[in-house]
Amino acid sequence: MPALKSLFLTLRFFLLLLAVVFGLVVAFFWPALLVPMQLVLGLLVVLTLVDLLLLYAPARTGAGGVFGRRVLGDKLANGSDNDVAIYLENTYRFPVTTETIDEIPPQFQRRDVLFRATIPAGQTSIIHYQLRPVRRGEYQFGALNVFVKSPLGLAQRRFRYGQEQVVPVYPSFLQMRQYELLAISNRLTEIGVKRIRRVGHSMEFEQIRPYVPGDDPRTINWKATARRAGTGTDTLVVNHYQDERAQQVYCLIDKGRVMRMPFEGLSLLDYAINASLVVSNIALLKHDKAGLLTFADRLSTVVPAERRAGHMQKILEVLYKQRTRYLETDYQLLYSNIKSKIRQRSLLILFTNFETLNGLQRQLPYLRGLAKDHLLLVVFFENTELQHYLDQPATSTADVYNQTIAERFAQEKRQIVRELQRYGIYSLLTPPQQLTVNTINRYLEFKSRGLI
């Protein structure tokens, strides 16, 4: 019975059988064809039996099989392209043609995960493809189905491997590692992070070093130069400063219903979570302390700002568990908790979304209170689909009316930026796809200007 369940006849077999049946029908009217067609039918049966023998013969007779396995990481990155590899090894003594169907989790809604390959005898073939999850959680992979055909191609045998593999989907740690490697090699400009000119000097002194052409004359240490001149050395020396370190950087993530809106499959909450993971890692690389706070109608999670081994893993695990709540966000609760829990002046990066000026004005007193004690950056999202609609030419009166309303919503977003600037609150209006890069740019700008 297991052999019958794994046996499938191919299209080639049915086409040949159809041709034989047609020939036998013709032979009914032309008897001279009857014997040749009977011989062809017998030859088809013999070849089919030989094909089955090649595919199912015991291993001791020289036959083998095709062994396959799926290789992927112990977790997937949300919103990123994750590499998946399928290894196929042919242990038959003849080349085989394979069709591989990978039973991927239903969350991907893909029906095209079928791969064809020809594998020589005793050789291995590797199939690569990518999966892009758009929701965090556990994803269950099914079996790896490998359909094998011999050179005759009349029948195929199915092998099944790797059943019931559960893989969690975390915030985009692949994106975090990409930014980390680029930051270490000073290549962040390749992905849009601007090289920001330093304005003024940090007050954190590092060392005294000899003057070289191009140094700012204002950094010359005249007293140290005079002392060196007394010893017979007439070289100028300058003070060298470094970025202020150990500053606190908190990512505040709004989990209210406004963050449920999807763009390119990912919700605004997931965009904010991925950006928070990358910004926290960059802050640690800049020797600052990274913290996290999530909130909606109630305070969800608080991770105090620290810089120690394993802190990024702690932030990653916390972000993995976040879910959108469908209630109104309580900014008064946010203000009172920050007032009591974050005593040191910190950079607060608030990921939220305001669609109307009235919605901002209801929360403005609490934002002004936060900006009084901390450096507050309000990050909210530009509706890219709305902008795409505005870029289309109007072809009817209804399109004119619709574009007028759409322009009103876009204008209200710009008014929100001006309203925040009016009260001295920094803001960032960004497309969801550019959220991470734009947020890093603002953080580095604040560092270069000595605001934190």
N, C-alpha and C positions, 0 to 999 in steps of 0.2 A: 504493500500500500504506500509506504513512503516513496518508493520509486515511481509509482504512478502519479503521485501528487507533484513530483518534481519534473515530470515529462511533459513537453509541449512540442507539438508538430509545427513546422515552420510554414511560411507562405510559399516557399519553393515546393514543398511537398504537396500542398493543396493545388498549386498550379499544374504540377506534373500529373496529379491524379485527375484533375479536370480534363487535361489533354487526353489522357488514356480513356476516360469515360466517353469523351467526344468521339475518339477513334473507334470505340466499340459500337457506338450508335451508328457511325458511318458504315462499319463492317456489317451491320444488320442488312443494309441495302446493297453492300458490295462485299460478298462473302470472301473474296480473295484477301481482304485485310484482316480477317478474323484471327488467323494464326499469328501474324506479326504483332498484332495488338495484344494478344494473349502473352506473347513472349515479353513485350514491353512491360505489361502489368506484372509479370513474374520478376522481371529485372528490378522494377521499382520496389517490390516487396523485399527482394534480397538486399538491395542497397539500403533500404530503411532498417532492416535487421542488422546489417553491418554497422550502420551509423549508431544504432542503439548499443551495439556491442562495444564500439569505440568509447562511447560516453559512459557506459555503466559497467564495463568489465571490472572484475576485482583488481585491486592494486598489485597482487602477485603476478598477474598476467602482463604487467607492464603499463597498464593504464594508470591514470592518476586523477587529477581533478584541478580545479582552480580555487585557490585560497584567497580570500579577500578580507580586508579590514579597513575600517574608517578611522582616520587619525584627525583629531581636532583638540583644541585646548580644553583644560578642565573647566573653563568658563568662557563665555562669549561677551563681546563688547557691544553695548547698545548703541545703535546709530552708526556703527562702523562696519566695513567689509571684513568679515572674519574668514580666514583661509581654512578650507577643509580639503583633506587629501584622502584618496582611496587607493590602496595598494592591492594590486592583483598579481598573483603568482601562478604561472601555468606549469603544472607538474606532469602534464600529458607529454607523450613522445611525438606529438604533432602540433602544428600551430592551430590556434583556436580563435574564433571571433566571439567577442563578448558584448552583451548589452547589460549595463549596470543601472539599476534603479535604486536610488537611495530614498528610504522612507523618512523624509525630514519632518520636523514638527509641523502641525497644522497651522501654527501662527504665521508661518511664512506665506501660505496660500500660493504655493508654486507647484505646477504640474509638469515642469520641464526638466526635472532632475533625472535625465536619462543620458547615459554616456556610452558610446560605442568605441571599441578598441580591438585591434588585432594583436595577439601576443604570440611570439614565436615559442617553440618548444623549450621549456626550461628557463624562460625569461620572465621578467617582472615589468609590469606597466604601472605608471602612477598617473592618476587622474586628479586634477586640481579644479576646484570651483570655490565660489565665495557665497556667504550668506550674510544678510544685513538685517538683524532683528531691530524692531522699533518699539519693543516693550520689554521692561525688566521682568524677571521671574524665572521659573523653571520651564525648560523646553525638553520634551521627550522625543528622542529619535527612535525610530523603529528599526526594522531589519535592513540589512544591505543585501539586495537581491541581485545575483549575478547569473545571467542566462548565457550558457555556453553552447557554441555550435562547432562541430568538427568541419574539416574541409568539404565534406559532402553536403552539409547544410540542410539535411532533411528533417532533423529533429534537434531539439535543444534541451539541455538539462539545467535546472535551476539549483543554485546553491544559495543558502541564506546564512548571513553572519551578523554578529554585533547587535543582537536584539536588546531592547529596553535600556537605552543609554540616556540618562537624564543629565542635562547640562544647564547650569544657571546662567542667566544673562545679567551682567553687572553694568554699571555706568561705564562709559567708554574709556577704559584703561589703556586701550591702544592709542587713542588720541593723546592721552596723558603722557605715555612713553614717547610718542613722536615729538611732542613739545619739549619734553625733558632732554632728549638727545640733541635736539636743535639748540636748546638753551646752553647745554654744556659745551657744544662746539661753536657757539656764537653765530648760529645760522638761522636765527628766528626770522630774519628779514625775508627768507625764502617763502614763508607762508603768510606774509602780510604784516608781521609785527614790525612796527616802525623803529628805526634807529633814532632815538630821541636825544637831542643835544641837551647837555646838562646846563641848567640855569643856576648861576651862583655856586656856592660851595656848601657841602655838608659840614656840620660843626663837629663831626666825629673824627678826631685826629688819629692818623695811623702811624706815620713815620716821617723822618727828615731824610731827604735824598738830594744828590747834586742837581743843580739846575741844568736843563737841556733846552736847546732852542725850541720854541713853541710853547713852553710853560707860561702860565699867566704870571706876569710880574708882580701881581698883587699877592701871590703866595710866597714871595721871597721872605725868608726868615732872616732879618737883618742882624738880630742879636747873635744867632748861631753863626752867621757868616763872619761877623766881627771876631768872635772867639776863634774861629778857624784861621782868620787872618793873623791873629796873634801867634799862632803856632807855625806860621810860614806858608800856610795854604790859602791861596786867594780865590778859591772856587766858591761861587754862589751856591747856597743851598735853599731849598724850598720846602714848605710844609706840604705833605701829601695827605689828602683826606679820603675817606671811604664812605660809602653809603651807610646811613644809620641802620643799625641792625636791631633785631629782636622787637620790631614793631608788630602790633597785632593786626591781623587781617581776618575779618569775619565775613563769610558769605551767608546772607540772609535769604532764604528761599521761601517764597510765598506758595503755599499748596492749596489755595482757594480755587474756586471754580473758574476764575479768569485764566488760570494756567492750564486748563484742560484743552484749549484750542489746539488743533493739530496743524502742522506744516510739514509737508513731505513725509508723512507717516509718523513723525515724532511729535509728541505734545510739547507745549512750551515748558512744562515742568521738566521733561527729560532734557531739553536743550539747556535749561538752567542747571540741572544736576551735572551734566557733562562739563559745562563751563566751570562750575564750582570745583569740580575735581581737578581740572587743569590749572586753574588760578591758584588753588591751594598748594599744588605741587610747585608751581613757579615761585610762590611766596616762600616756601621752604628753601628752594634753591637760592633765593636772594637773602637767606639767613633771617627771614621774618618768621613770625609765629602764625599758624593758620588755624582758624576756628570755623565752626559751622553752627547755624541755627535755622531750624525749619518751623514754620508756623502756619496756621490758618485761623479757624475760629477758636483754637486753643494752641498753646505751645506744644510742639511735638518732640523735638530733639534739640539738645544743646551739647555741642562738643567744644570744650574750652580751648582757647588758642594755645597751642604748644608747639614745640619743635624738638621732638625726640624720636628715637627709632621706633618704627611701627605705627607712627601717628597717621601716615597716609593710608595704611591698611585699615585703621580704625574709621577714618572718614569714608573710605570706599564701602565698608560694610554698612555704615549708617545710611549712606545714600542709596544703597541697593534696596533698602526696605521702605523707602518713601513712596507714598501713594497720594493721589489727588483727593481732597475732600471737597464736597459739593456745597459748602456753606460760605457765607460772606466772611472775608478776612477781617480779623479784629486787630487793627493797628494800635488801639489803646493798650491791649494786652502786650503787644510787641514792645511798645515804648516802656511800659512799666517793668517788664522783664529785663530789657537791656539796661535800664537805669539801675536795677539791683544786681545784675550778674556781671556786667562789663564795666568796671570802674576805671580802667586805664583808657586814655584816648586811643581810639582804634580807627582803622579804615573799615567802614561798613559798606559792603556791596550788596545792595538790595535788589534781588531779581523778582520782579512783579510785572503787572501789565495794567495800564490805564487806557481805556478806550475813549473816555469822555473827560472833558475838563471838570465837569461837576463831580465825577468820581474821584478825581485828584483832590479837589477842594475839600471834600469831606475828610480826607486823611491828611491834609496839609498841616494842621496843627501838630500832629504827632511826628511828621517828618521834620518839621522845623525844630521840634524838641530834640530829636536825635542829632540833627546837624549842629546844634548848639554845643554838644559835648563831644562829638565825634566828627570825623571826616566821612560824610555820607555821599555815596554814589548810587543814584536810583537808575536801574537798568530796566527798560521796558521795550516792547517789541513793535517793530514796523510791520504792518500788514502787507506782505509782499504780493499776495494774491490781489488785494485791492489796488496796489500800484500797477500790477500787470493789467488789470481791467481798465485803469485810467489811460494806459498807453495805447489801447486799442482805438482805432478811429470809430466815431459814432456814425452809424448808417441809418438811424431812424430817430424819430422823436422820443421814443421810449429810451433809447440808448443815451440821448442827451440828458434826460431827466435822471437816469440811473447814474451817469457819470458825475452829474452835479452833486448828487447826494454822496457819492463816493469821495469826491473832492472835499466835501465838507468834513467827512470823517478824517481824511488825511490832514486837513488843515488843523483840526482839533488836536491831533497828535503833536503838531508843531507848536501849538499854543501851550500845550502841557510843558514842553521843554522851556519855553520862555517864562512860564509861570514859576517853574522851579528855579531858573536863573535869577528871577526877580528877588527871591528870598535867599540867594547865595547857596543853593543846593546844587551840587553837580549832578548831571543827568547824562544818560546815554540812550539814544533812540537807535536801535540797530535791527537789521533783518535777522531772523533766527539763525540762518545759516552762517552768519558772520559774528555770532555772539561771542565765541571764545576769543577770536583774534582781537576784536574791538575792546573786550574787557581787559585783556592783557595789556593792550596799548595804553588804556587809561591808568591801569595800575603802575606801569613803568613810568608814565608821565608824572604821576603823583610822587613817585620815588625820586625822579630827576629834579623835580621842583622843591623837594624837601618838605612836602606837605604832611608827610607821615614820618 
